[in-house]
């Protein structure tokens, strides 16, 4: 895998139990595992590596540090550079004789590739996947864990999507909220920005197991070993059958529809804030990326 930076990789990969279990680590604890484009590229490479390995039966997605992930990286210098167009690559269009930046078009294409296509592909990975979650899992973090077949959580885990109340979107790009929370709970959480803890997530059926924080890594590995003992073909038939049932109930079509609505929210945001906040997010939007760490200077595309 390619190096994420001069310092370290943003995603690391290891195999356990004679190669039957692969464990992928989000490796940006200093940034609360905020998801840069580089991290997502490396994560896709890691999932692809596990899928191509015939010895691997189960893949664990875990995260270094206190929190699983603070969602999209909206503020670091590296993340801003990743999203900036290169020389002579500024999409634009003309309206009423004036040239306007095609912010919505650029955002649509980037988010379709990095967020929607990636997540959808990980959902259908030809391995059984388990998300191992501790601490905060905010907004785009939900997309990573919802793409997995099973979710286990530490007793300190909290799940939330603050995109709707803080940025005027219906929710993150992979819109599985009604399927994971239930329709009314999804509305409540998105309209308020509230979080749910691991126990409530377990009651809702989103989380399979809740473990003490100190035992999370060992208990998750034990859980993965139980799954890895199942015949590979049987496990994949179970996965495909359940996913197909969800699709028959409209899951994939609902995801696609909600993604387009999300992008419409970006277009509205861009139009509304173009003159008021031309260089980035409004000052009253909290920086949830660092979860209590000193707030960095931040700019972001709408």
KADAWO-V120381 format. One record per residue. N is the residue number from 1. RES is the residue in one small letter. SS is DSSP state (H for helix, E for strand, L for the rest). PSI is psi in radians with two decimals (999 if undefined). Layout:
# KADAWO-V120381
n & res & ss & psi
N & RES & SS & PSI
N & RES & SS & PSI
This chain:
# KADAWO-V120381
n & res & ss & psi
1 & x & L & 2.57
2 & x & L & 2.61
3 & x & L & 2.41
4 & x & L & -0.55
5 & x & L & -3.10
6 & x & L & -0.32
7 & x & L & -0.89
8 & x & L & 2.89
9 & x & L & 2.53
10 & x & L & -0.27
11 & x & E & 2.35
12 & x & E & 2.79
13 & x & E & 2.41
14 & x & E & 2.75
15 & x & E & 2.59
16 & x & E & 2.90
17 & x & L & 0.97
18 & x & L & 0.57
19 & x & L & -0.01
20 & x & L & -0.38
21 & x & E & 2.23
22 & x & E & 2.42
23 & x & E & 2.16
24 & x & E & 2.27
25 & x & E & 2.21
26 & x & E & 2.23
27 & x & L & 0.81
28 & x & L & 0.97
29 & x & H & -0.51
30 & x & H & -0.35
31 & x & H & 0.40
32 & x & L & 0.56
33 & x & L & 0.61
34 & x & L & 2.49
35 & x & E & 1.74
36 & x & L & 2.96
37 & x & H & -0.68
38 & x & H & -0.79
39 & x & H & -0.76
40 & x & H & -0.65
41 & x & H & -0.79
42 & x & H & -0.61
43 & x & H & -0.74
44 & x & H & -0.71
45 & x & H & -0.71
46 & x & H & -0.78
47 & x & H & -0.73
48 & x & H & -0.66
49 & x & H & -0.77
50 & x & H & -0.70
51 & x & H & -0.62
52 & x & H & -0.19
53 & x & L & 1.93
54 & x & L & -0.32
55 & x & L & -0.47
56 & x & L & 2.26
57 & x & L & -0.56
58 & x & E & 2.45
59 & x & E & 2.19
60 & x & E & 2.24
61 & x & E & 1.97
62 & x & E & 3.12
63 & x & E & 2.39
64 & x & L & 2.57
65 & x & L & -2.97
66 & x & L & -0.66
67 & x & L & 2.55
68 & x & L & -0.97
69 & x & E & 2.45
70 & x & L & 0.19
71 & x & L & -2.66
72 & x & E & 2.47
73 & x & L & 1.89
74 & x & L & -0.17
75 & x & L & -0.29
76 & x & L & 2.68
77 & x & H & -0.71
78 & x & H & -0.71
79 & x & H & -0.68
80 & x & H & -0.71
81 & x & H & -0.62
82 & x & H & -0.61
83 & x & H & -0.24
84 & x & L & 2.35
85 & x & L & 2.64
86 & x & L & -3.12
87 & x & L & 2.33
88 & x & L & 0.46
89 & x & L & 0.78
90 & x & L & 1.70
91 & x & L & 2.39
92 & x & E & 2.95
93 & x & E & 2.89
94 & x & E & 2.38
95 & x & E & 2.25
96 & x & L & 0.66
97 & x & L & -0.04
98 & x & E & 2.54
99 & x & E & 2.21
100 & x & E & 2.50
101 & x & E & 2.36
102 & x & L & 1.15
103 & x & H & -0.82
104 & x & H & -0.73
105 & x & H & -0.78
106 & x & H & -0.75
107 & x & H & -0.74
108 & x & H & -0.88
109 & x & H & -0.75
110 & x & H & -0.78
111 & x & H & -0.57
112 & x & H & -0.78
113 & x & H & -0.95
114 & x & H & -0.60
115 & x & H & -0.89
116 & x & H & -0.94
117 & x & H & -0.79
118 & x & H & -0.91
119 & x & H & -0.73
120 & x & H & -0.71
121 & x & H & -0.70
122 & x & H & -0.58
123 & x & H & -0.63
124 & x & L & 0.28
125 & x & L & 2.49
126 & x & L & 0.70
127 & x & L & 2.80
128 & x & E & 2.29
129 & x & E & 2.50
130 & x & E & 2.18
131 & x & E & 2.28
132 & x & E & 1.92
133 & x & E & 2.33
134 & x & L & 2.73
135 & x & L & -2.51
136 & x & E & 2.37
137 & x & E & 1.76
138 & x & E & 2.31
139 & x & L & -1.89
140 & x & H & -0.33
141 & x & H & -0.58
142 & x & H & -0.61
143 & x & H & -0.69
144 & x & H & -0.78
145 & x & H & -0.58
146 & x & H & -0.39
147 & x & L & -0.27
148 & x & L & 2.72
149 & x & L & -0.63
150 & x & E & 2.65
151 & x & E & 2.24
152 & x & E & 2.62
153 & x & E & 2.58
154 & x & E & 2.78
155 & x & L & -0.13
156 & x & L & 0.13
157 & x & L & 2.51
158 & x & E & 2.45
159 & x & E & 2.31
160 & x & E & 2.75
161 & x & L & 1.88
162 & x & L & 0.10
163 & x & H & -0.73
164 & x & H & -0.88
165 & x & H & -0.38
166 & x & H & -0.36
167 & x & H & 0.14
168 & x & L & 0.36
169 & x & L & 2.84
170 & x & L & -0.25
171 & x & L & -3.10
172 & x & L & 2.99
173 & x & L & -0.55
174 & x & L & 1.64
175 & x & L & 1.29
176 & x & L & 0.13
177 & x & H & -0.89
178 & x & H & -0.50
179 & x & H & -0.59
180 & x & H & -0.65
181 & x & H & -0.43
182 & x & L & 2.65
183 & x & H & -0.88
184 & x & H & -0.64
185 & x & H & -0.64
186 & x & H & -0.79
187 & x & H & -0.79
188 & x & H & -0.87
189 & x & H & -0.66
190 & x & H & -0.61
191 & x & H & -0.46
192 & x & H & -0.44
193 & x & L & 0.17
194 & x & L & 2.84
195 & x & L & 2.84
196 & x & E & 2.61
197 & x & E & 3.12
198 & x & H & -0.68
199 & x & H & -0.74
200 & x & H & -0.68
201 & x & H & -0.60
202 & x & H & -0.73
203 & x & H & -0.61
204 & x & H & -0.25
205 & x & L & 0.04
206 & x & L & -0.67
207 & x & L & 2.34
208 & x & L & -0.73
209 & x & E & 2.55
210 & x & E & 2.18
211 & x & E & 2.67
212 & x & L & 2.50
213 & x & H & -0.72
214 & x & H & -0.33
215 & x & H & 0.05
216 & x & H & -0.86
217 & x & H & -0.80
218 & x & H & -0.75
219 & x & H & -0.65
220 & x & H & -0.72
221 & x & H & -0.71
222 & x & H & -0.74
223 & x & H & -0.76
224 & x & H & -0.66
225 & x & H & -0.67
226 & x & H & -0.75
227 & x & H & -0.69
228 & x & H & -0.35
229 & x & L & -0.33
230 & x & L & 2.59
231 & x & L & 2.39
232 & x & H & -0.84
233 & x & H & -0.71
234 & x & H & -0.74
235 & x & H & -0.74
236 & x & H & -0.59
237 & x & H & -0.68
238 & x & H & -0.85
239 & x & H & -0.86
240 & x & H & -0.67
241 & x & H & -0.76
242 & x & H & -0.77
243 & x & H & -0.68
244 & x & H & -0.66
245 & x & H & -0.73
246 & x & H & -0.73
247 & x & H & -0.65
248 & x & H & -0.47
249 & x & L & 0.07
250 & x & L & 0.20
251 & x & H & -0.97
252 & x & H & -0.72
253 & x & H & -0.67
254 & x & H & -0.68
255 & x & H & -0.82
256 & x & H & -0.77
257 & x & H & -0.81
258 & x & H & -0.58
259 & x & H & -0.75
260 & x & H & -0.65
261 & x & H & -0.68
262 & x & H & -0.78
263 & x & H & -0.56
264 & x & H & -0.64
265 & x & H & -0.67
266 & x & H & -0.76
267 & x & H & -0.73
268 & x & H & -0.74
269 & x & H & -0.77
270 & x & H & -0.77
271 & x & H & -0.67
272 & x & H & -0.62
273 & x & H & 0.04
274 & x & L & -0.79
275 & x & L & -0.53
276 & x & L & -0.70
277 & x & L & 1.23
278 & x & L & -0.31
279 & x & L & -0.02
280 & x & L & -2.70
281 & x & L & 2.58
282 & x & L & 2.60
283 & x & L & -0.33
284 & x & L & 0.04
285 & x & L & 2.03
286 & x & L & 2.62
287 & x & L & 1.66
288 & x & L & -0.08
289 & x & L & -0.66
290 & x & L & -0.07
291 & x & L & 0.99
292 & x & L & -0.19
293 & x & L & 2.86
294 & x & L & 2.34
295 & x & L & 2.15
296 & x & L & 2.85
297 & x & L & 2.40
298 & x & L & 2.52
299 & x & L & 2.71
300 & x & L & 2.67
301 & x & L & 2.74
302 & x & L & 999
